[in-house]
Amino acid sequence: MIQKNEFVMLMLAIGVLIFIVGNRFLRKKLMVSKILIGGFLAFFIGWVATVLDGLFWGQFLNLLGHLCYLTGSVLIVIWCWKTLGKKEF
């Protein structure tokens, strides 16, 4: 069974994905943007897996979703460390 909040989260993520794909200028302006976009894509796959686990392959897609959330979190932490952590005085 698909829950409404999971579906709404997926729709918002699709909107952000369209914005990221369409806004090439912003991607070039961000430092180390490939890591940040990779983190978002990992979260996006996790959100898709979360919605689909209510329909079929429940346990597998649940595990896949949680692994994607872990991967996305690690990539976001790496991006933060690379962009914010290297301040020279």
C-alpha positions in Angstrom: 0.0 0.0 0.0 1.4 3.4 -1.0 1.3 6.0 1.8 0.3 9.6 0.9 3.3 11.2 2.5 5.8 8.9 0.7 4.1 9.7 -2.6 4.1 13.5 -1.9 7.8 13.3 -1.1 8.5 11.5 -4.4 6.6 14.2 -6.3 8.6 16.9 -4.6 11.8 15.0 -5.4 10.8 14.7 -9.1 10.3 18.5 -9.2 13.8 19.1 -7.7 15.3 16.6 -10.1 13.8 18.5 -13.0 15.2 21.7 -11.6 18.7 20.2 -11.2 18.7 18.8 -14.7 17.4 22.0 -16.3 19.7 24.4 -14.4 23.1 23.8 -15.8 24.4 27.2 -14.6 23.7 26.4 -11.0 25.6 23.0 -11.3 28.7 24.8 -12.7 28.6 27.4 -9.9 28.5 24.9 -7.0 31.8 23.5 -5.8 32.1 19.7 -6.2 28.6 19.6 -7.5 28.9 16.0 -8.8 29.1 14.7 -5.2 26.1 16.8 -4.1 24.1 15.6 -7.2 25.1 12.1 -6.5 23.9 12.4 -3.0 20.5 13.7 -4.2 20.2 10.9 -6.8 20.9 8.3 -4.1 18.1 9.9 -2.0 15.9 9.9 -5.1 16.4 6.2 -5.7 15.6 5.6 -2.0 12.4 7.5 -2.3 11.4 5.6 -5.4 12.2 2.3 -3.6 10.2 3.4 -0.6 7.1 4.1 -2.7 7.5 0.9 -4.7 8.0 -1.4 -1.7 4.3 -1.0 -0.9 3.5 -2.6 -4.2 6.0 -5.5 -4.7 9.3 -6.9 -3.5 8.7 -5.3 -0.1 11.7 -6.5 1.9 14.2 -6.0 -1.0 13.1 -2.5 -1.9 13.0 -1.5 1.8 16.6 -2.6 2.2 17.5 -0.9 -1.1 15.9 2.3 0.1 17.8 2.3 3.4 21.1 1.6 1.6 20.4 4.5 -0.7 19.6 6.8 2.3 22.9 5.7 3.8 24.8 6.4 0.6 23.2 9.7 0.1 23.9 10.8 3.6 27.6 9.9 3.3 27.9 11.7 0.0 26.3 14.9 1.5 28.7 14.7 4.4 31.6 14.4 2.0 30.3 17.3 0.0 29.9 19.5 3.2 33.4 18.5 4.3 35.0 19.4 0.9 33.1 22.7 0.6 32.9 24.0 4.2 35.7 22.2 6.0 38.7 23.6 4.1 38.9 27.1 5.4 42.3 28.7 5.5 43.0 31.7 7.8 
